[in-house]
Amino acid sequence: MNGSDILFHNVTFSYEGALAPVLTSADAHFPVGWSGIVGANGAGKTTLMRLATGFLRPSEGRVEIPPGALYCAQRTDDAPDELQRLLEDMDGEAWEIRGRLGIDESWPGRWDSLSHGERKRAQIGVALWQQPPALAIDEPTNHLDREAKAMLVQALRRYRGVGLLVSHDRELLDGLCRQCAFVEPPSVTVRPGGYAKGVEQGQMEREVAVRESGTGACRPR
């Protein structure tokens, strides 16, 4: 670990009143670079991201998080608090982000009329501009057309911190992520590579487990 990574140590988390925990004794390491967070709807992907950025605390165990981690929720109802500051910043990096994501100076005043894609670009642009050591983004490409998605992916590639990404966009996960965490309550399994490689490895693991189980069942006395 280099001091900027996110580490889950034997983490258990349960919501109050829930019949079962979302995570039980989970260990995971998220290094610098993008990691995909994948799983079925309701599996706990957003919960894991909020734990990883300090917006939730584990019921048991601990999570090591670099100070200043940010979480970008899927919803974009409200304009980011720092959007106006990004627009006013004359620094080269701010110019680069505004240009790369097509963020217009009129957006704060007409937020209600913006498309979801424009709001998402503003939300993520503000987050990237703040240069957090860790950044978790929930469904960044939902409802984006091809051009807007390309703009967003290009901007995300320039991020140099620990990135966590929840997405149903397999092309995005395969093209951007160095590893994927598969959330299958109450466990989390991290596998190297994008979504396709992780699914393939998971299938191989299951086949090996079945073979070993069968060998054990047929062992002679």
Secondary structure, DSSP 8 states (H G I E B T S, - for coil): --SS-EEEEEEEE--TT-SS-SEEEEEEEE-SEEEEEE-STTSSHHHHHHHHTTSS--SEEEEE--TT-EEE-S---S--TTHHHHHH--SHHHHHHHHHHT--TTGGGGGGGS-HHHHHHHHHHHHHHT--SEEEEE-TTTT--HHHHHHHHHHHHT--SEEEEE-S-HHHHHHH-SEEEEEETTEEEEEESSHHHHHHHHHHHHHHHHHHHHHHHT---
